[in-house]
Amino acid sequence: DVHGRFFDQRPNPTAEVTAAAGRAMDDFQRLTTQLVNDRSAGKGDDIVSRLWRDGRAMFPGWSARDVQSQLHNMFLGGKDTTSLGIANAMHRLLVRPDLIAHLLAHPEAVNPFVEESLRLDPPTQYRARYVAAEVGGERFPFHHGDTILPLLAAANRDPLKFPAPHDVQLDRRVNHLTFGTGPRRCVGAALARAEIQEVVRAVLEQIPDMRLDPSSEPPVFHGRMLRSYQPLNVVFTPR
């Protein structure tokens, strides 16, 4: 959680949060260093062995540092972005009781609802990309070697691509860019979708009358690259 807050959840983290994030990273390195070194032969079928084996096959000079970096990305991508996507889906339900009623009456609509939530409130607002070839026109040229920041959140609300872009439309059939596209598309997209879908189904089944607590701090959509609605204080009838 400390690392999540440090990683773009707060534009100006306090010294305490920064120090705690540094300690968390040190702990992660200690936990994984021995594992990475022990499996450097790359003979197993586990993820660390495969990172060693496949990394060496693709990149000269592939090292333990590279393997640890990939593990770090997996931990971050498997936790932060998915949990923020869940929070954003929950917020959209909390401010739209009509959507809750519709999903309760039509459970098959959960999957398209999750897609609309991911499109409207992507946990990742933008991603840095390296320009590998000259593209664009005279007005907006991209040159080889440039680094650009495609704004996924803005593209997902492009009215030329998505009619009524700010509305939830459960019959949309247009793909959004929350998980990226092309060879750098998120490798965990299918898992993230499944996790968010199952959480939405479980919450609707267990606490269908959930609503925002009017006496608590209201949620705010904040962050820079990673964004979500926080806090989500709810009230409901316990079973």
N, C-alpha and C positions, 0 to 999 in steps of 0.2 A: 504494500500500500504506500509506503514512504517513497519507493522508487517511482510508483505511478504518479504520485503527486509531483515529484520532481520533474518527471518527463513531460513537460509542456502543459501540465494541468495548472501550474501557477507561473505566470511570466516572470515574477520576481520572487523566487523561493527564498525563505529565510536561511540564515546561516545554519540553524539547527536542522532544517529539512535537507539542505545540501550535504551537511556532514553525515546525516543518517543515510542518505542515498549512497554516499561514498562507502560507508561501512557495509551496506547491503551488497554493493558490487564486489567488495573485497571478499565477503562471505561466499558469494556465488562463485568467484574465481577459485577459492579454496576447495569448495565442494566439487567442482568439475575438473580441476587440474589433474588430480589423480586418475579420475575416470578416463579422461582424454588420453593421458599418457599410457595407461594400462591397455587401451584398445588401439594403439597406434598401428598395429600390424594390419588392421582393417580386414580381419578374417571372419568376423561375426556377421549376423544379420540384424543386429541392433542399429539404432540410428547413428550412434557415435562411430561404430565401425564402418558404416556405409559412408558417413561424411569423410572419413579418412580415405577410403577406397575410391569413391567417386571424385572427391576433390583432387586427389593426386592425378587421376586420369584426365581431368579437365584443365587444371591450372598448375603450371610449373612453380615449384617452390612452396606448394601447399604445406601449411604448418599447423602446429598445435594451436597457435593463436587464431588461425582461420577457423578451425573446428570450434573453438570456444566462442568465437564471434557468432557463428551460425546457431549454436545452442542458445546464446543470449537472445538472438532474434526470435527463435522459436518460443522461448519462455514469454517474451514480451508480446509477440503476436498472438499467442495462445491464451493469454490472460487479459491484458489491458484492453485491446480493441474489442474482443468479444464481450467482456463485461460492460464496456461502455455502450456497445450496441444493444445489449439487454436493457440497460438503464434507459436508453433513448426510446426503445420500444415500449417499455413500461410507462414512461412519461406520456407518450402519445395516447396510450389507452386511458391514463388517468385524467387527461384533459378532454377526452372524447368518450363519454359514457355511451354514446350511440354506437361507437365501434365495439365496445365491450358487448353490448346487447346483440349486435350483428354477429360477432364471432361465436357467442354462446349459441345462437340459433343456427349458425352455419359454420361448424368447426372446420370444414374444408377450406374456408377462407383464411385460416391462420397463415398458411405459407405465403399467399400474395400480400397479406398485411405486413409480414416481416420484410418482404421485398420493398414495399413502399416505405416502411420505417427506415430501412437501410438507405434508401434513395434520398429521403427527405432529411434525415439526421445522421449522416455517416459519421462514425466515430473518428475516422481519419479524414481531415479536411483537405490535405494536399500531400503529394509525394514528390520528392526530388527525382528528376530523370536526366540522364546524360544523352545528349543529341549525337547519334551515331552517323547521321547523314544529313545533308542540306535539305530542309523542308520549309514549307511556308512560301509566301509571296513577297512582293516588294514592301508591303506595309508591315508585315510581321515575319521577318525572316528568322529562321533558326539555323545557326551555323554549327558545323561539326565541332564537337568538343564543348559546346555550351552546356550549362546546367540550367534546367528550367523547373518551374514548380507548377505543374498542372493542378488547377483548383477543382478537385473532384466534387466538392459540395456544390460549386457553382454549375459545373457541367450537368449534374443530376437535376438541376432545375432549369435547364435550357428550354425555353418555350418552343423552340423549333423542333426539339426532340420529344418533349413531354408536354402535350396539351394540358392546360390547367395545371402547371407544374407544382403549385403549392398545395394541391388537393390530394387526399388519399383516394386513389381509384384502384379498387381491387381487381379490375379486369384489364389492367395494363399488361402489355406483352412486349414492352421495350426494355432492353437490358440497361441497367445503370452502371456507373463506373466506380462504385464504392470499393470493390475489390481490385480495381485496376483492369487492365486489358493487355492482351499480347503476352509475350514470353515472361514478363515480370508480374503477371497477375498473381494475386495472393494464392499460395499453394494450400492454405487452410480454409479457403472459401466455403467448401462443402461442409466441413466440420463446424465452422462458425454459424452457418445457416441452420444446421441441424440443432445446435445448442440453443440458439435463440428461439427457434420454433418450439422446441420441447419446453423451454422455460415458460413461454407464453401459454402453451396448452396447460401446463401444470398450475400456473397462477390462476388462469380462468376457471379451472376445475376446483381449486381449493378456496380461493377468495374472490368469487365473482362480483361481490359488492364493494370491492376496494375503491377508495377515492382519496384524493389529497386531503391531508389534515389541515383544515382552515386555520387552526391555532398555531401551526408551526411555520418555520421559515419556508418561504416558497422556493421552488427549484429555479435555478438559473443555468442557462446553456453557456458554459464557459470553457476556457482552454484555448490553445492555439492550434497546433497540429492535431492533437487528440482532444476531442470535445465530447461532453455529455451533460445531461441535466442532473444537477445535484443541488441540495439533497432531495431525496424522494421520501418524504414523511407521509405515511398513509394510515388510514383508519379502515377497519373492516370488522365484520362479525365473525368471531372465532367459532370454529366448528367443535 
